[in-house]
Amino acid sequence: MAPKHRPRDSRLIDTLEGHAPSPFVGTVWRAVREARDPATCSAAGGRWDDATFDVLYTARERDGAVAEMHFHLMRGQPIFPSKARYKLYELNLELDSVLDLSSADDLTVLGVDMRRFGQLSYDGRVQDSPTTQQIAEAAFFLGFSGLLVPSARFECVNVIVFCDPAGPAAVEIVRDHGLIDWQQWREIHADHR
């Protein structure tokens, strides 16, 4: 059974309509489980999708992609999973109508509490996600092909691709950078634990 849309906030729609779409062409990064296609979209119900449309989460910085996956692998666990085999991919994106909300000020105006953004525990994310999910669903409804947003896990911008409007040609796999060395990454980025 498909998830139901919440009623759309007309004020949010009006506000987003005031943002001009812009193209995005550039390199992004994605960390995925070994053997998974890094260009495969999903509707998992994350921070920027309410599970009613397919998205692809990417980061502008390689460590941003790894930090995001690290957070999800920990999920409140006291010990990092020893058999976590994830690969890092470099992708090229070509999107024609992106909504740029990469400034914390942009999100604050839209009702996101930036004091809590990214600071919640894994279980607590449900308190934060409804607002960001509503923003993303409204942008999808308005025909944007993606979002530029601050990363909740690293000092960088994430690019969220709305897969249907973007189309399959929007994502190109540039390079497979191989398995992530979690121990090395955790030693270098101890502050992201």
Secondary structure, 3 states (H helix, E strand, C coil): CCCCCCCCCHHHHHHHHCCCCEEEEEEEEEEEECCCCCCCCECCCCCCCCCCCCEEEEECCHHHHHHHHHHHHHCCCCCCCCCCCEEEEEEEEEEEEEEECCCHHHHHHCCCCCCCCCCCCCCCHHHHHHHHHHHHHHHHHCCCCEEEEECCCCCCEEEEEEHHHHCHHHEEEEEEEEECCHHHHHHHCHHHC
